[in-house]
Amino acid sequence: MPFQLVAVALALVGMVLGKYLPFVWIGQDILDEVGVSLPIFSTDTGRLFWESRSDVFCGWDLLWAGLAVVTAFRIPQYRREPEAAETAPAPPSPLQPHPQQRHQHDEL
């Protein structure tokens, strides 16, 4: 369960960073023309990103966040192998013929 929580948290952090960094880079390009700098990691930039979250995020992001959370939660799950598989005999190798099979060269 802890791996699942870490995976979900990192998936959501990755989605927010995936929105934040393009926001900052586009803002830097626009503000460089005016002569204003926009640092990547600052409280002012974070506040500006939070204030314009309705412009950055849309309804589709909820779908992608849901898919990321479900996928991140399911991937690190511990899978138990069924016990029947452990006691079942191994399948015959395709390279070795079955003992009851007869070939023409066996009769010679």
Contacts in CASP RR format, 6 or more apart in sequence:
PFRMAT RR
TARGET T0000
AUTHOR 0000-0000-0000
METHOD contacts of the structure
MODEL  1
MPFQLVAVALALVGMVLGKYLPFVWIGQDILDEVGVSLPIFSTDTGRLFW
ESRSDVFCGWDLLWAGLAVVTAFRIPQYRREPEAAETAPAPPSPLQPHPQ
QRHQHDEL
3 76 0 8 1.000
4 72 0 8 1.000
4 73 0 8 1.000
4 76 0 8 1.000
4 77 0 8 1.000
7 72 0 8 1.000
7 73 0 8 1.000
7 75 0 8 1.000
7 76 0 8 1.000
8 69 0 8 1.000
8 72 0 8 1.000
8 73 0 8 1.000
10 72 0 8 1.000
11 68 0 8 1.000
11 69 0 8 1.000
11 71 0 8 1.000
11 72 0 8 1.000
12 65 0 8 1.000
12 68 0 8 1.000
12 69 0 8 1.000
15 61 0 8 1.000
15 64 0 8 1.000
15 65 0 8 1.000
15 68 0 8 1.000
19 56 0 8 1.000
19 57 0 8 1.000
19 61 0 8 1.000
20 46 0 8 1.000
20 49 0 8 1.000
21 40 0 8 1.000
23 49 0 8 1.000
23 52 0 8 1.000
23 56 0 8 1.000
24 38 0 8 1.000
24 40 0 8 1.000
24 45 0 8 1.000
24 49 0 8 1.000
27 38 0 8 1.000
28 37 0 8 1.000
28 38 0 8 1.000
31 37 0 8 1.000
31 38 0 8 1.000
38 45 0 8 1.000
39 45 0 8 1.000
49 56 0 8 1.000
92 98 0 8 1.000
97 103 0 8 1.000
END
